[in-house]
């Protein structure tokens, strides 16, 4: 009984820590501070605070705003590696960053005088 209580309190403490980081991440997102979002997620991992789906979706949102396509895909792979399944929101952010990448490539080709394929 004591062991179960201790395990439950550790889970609650971990959840609170994760949620505290998620609040900071959301505040950075609202201000458009992409680098700060990335730093908070790195800090979580360094401290051993487990990211959750909300953490990863915040990171994907930040990466999408900066059109960081490869980093967004790496985030999806990281999610799966730690046992978190991407959800609809995750894939919407991935589609968003991918669509910007495509538009950016087309625009760059057009401006460079390269033929569009």
ChimeraX attribute file (.defattr): number of C-alpha atoms within 10 A of each C-alpha:
attribute: neighborCount
match mode: 1-to-1
recipient: residues
	/A:1	6
	/A:2	7
	/A:3	8
	/A:4	9
	/A:5	10
	/A:6	11
	/A:7	12
	/A:8	12
	/A:9	12
	/A:10	12
	/A:11	12
	/A:12	12
	/A:13	13
	/A:14	16
	/A:15	16
	/A:16	13
	/A:17	16
	/A:18	19
	/A:19	17
	/A:20	11
	/A:21	20
	/A:22	24
	/A:23	14
	/A:24	14
	/A:25	24
	/A:26	19
	/A:27	14
	/A:28	19
	/A:29	19
	/A:30	11
	/A:31	9
	/A:32	14
	/A:33	15
	/A:34	20
	/A:35	14
	/A:36	17
	/A:37	26
	/A:38	17
	/A:39	13
	/A:40	18
	/A:41	22
	/A:42	14
	/A:43	13
	/A:44	17
	/A:45	12
	/A:46	10
	/A:47	9
	/A:48	10
	/A:49	19
	/A:50	15
	/A:51	22
	/A:52	17
	/A:53	16
	/A:54	17
	/A:55	22
	/A:56	21
	/A:57	24
	/A:58	23
	/A:59	28
	/A:60	30
	/A:61	24
	/A:62	27
	/A:63	25
	/A:64	24
	/A:65	17
	/A:66	14
	/A:67	20
	/A:68	17
	/A:69	21
	/A:70	12
	/A:71	15
	/A:72	26
	/A:73	16
	/A:74	12
	/A:75	20
	/A:76	19
	/A:77	15
	/A:78	14
	/A:79	18
	/A:80	12
	/A:81	10
	/A:82	11
	/A:83	10
	/A:84	15
	/A:85	15
	/A:86	16
	/A:87	10
	/A:88	10
	/A:89	15
	/A:90	22
	/A:91	15
	/A:92	15
	/A:93	21
	/A:94	23
	/A:95	15
	/A:96	18
	/A:97	25
	/A:98	19
	/A:99	15
	/A:100	17
	/A:101	17
	/A:102	13
	/A:103	11
	/A:104	13
	/A:105	13
	/A:106	16
	/A:107	14
	/A:108	13
	/A:109	14
	/A:110	12
	/A:111	10
	/A:112	9
	/A:113	9
	/A:114	11
	/A:115	9
	/A:116	10
	/A:117	5
